[in-house]
């Protein structure tokens, strides 16, 4: 899995590859593990990264982190 801090610092260098990979992985893993509400965020991150939209990637990653935190709390 891609490290979020690495992803953010990569965006600062105009490297969108980690964001594309993260989005793709989240999309697939969320669907596989029945977190259907997170899968669309993965797709949106992947697409925003492919379009090299830094602000949108950052916003979506923050949203994804919040959703993951909520899911962790739910399953503790």
N, C-alpha and C positions, 0 to 999 in steps of 0.2 A: 504494500500500500504506500502511496505517496505521502510524505510528511507535509503537513499543511504549512509549516514555517518555510520549508524549502520551496513549496509552490508559490507562496507570496513573494519571497525574495527572487524567484525566477521571473515573476511578472515584472519586477522592477528592472530586470535585464532584458525585457521584451522576449523572454523565452516562455512560450505558451504550451510547450510539450507536456510538462508535468500536469497542467490543468486539463489538457485533453485526456491524458491517461487517467487522472483521478475521476473526471466526469464519467468516462467509459466504465471504469471499475465500479463506481458507486451505482451507476445505472444497472449493471448486471447483478452485482451482489445484493442490492436492495430488493430486486425482483426475486432473486433466488431465495432469500431469507425472509420473504413475506413482509417487507417494509415498503409496500407499494407507494406510500406517500412520499418517500425519499427518492425513489427512482426517477421521477420527473426532474428533480433538482440535478441529478447526475447528467441527464440529457441536456439540460439548460447550461450547465457548466461546460460540458463538452462543446456545445455549439457556440457559446460565448468565447471560448478559448480559440476555436477554429476561426472565428471572426475577429480575433485579437482585440476583444473588448475588455480591457483591464478592469474598468469600474464595475462592469456587470459580473465578471468572474469573482471579484472580491466580494461583492454583495451576495452573490449566490453561495459562495463558500461559507460566509458567515451564517447564512440561513441554514445551510446543511449542518454546520457545527451545532447550531441551536437544536435542530431536529434530532441529531444524534444524542445530544445531552438529555433531551426529553425521553428518548427511547431507553437510554441507560437507566434513568430514574424509574421508568415504568417497570423494568425487568429486574430491579435490585430486590 
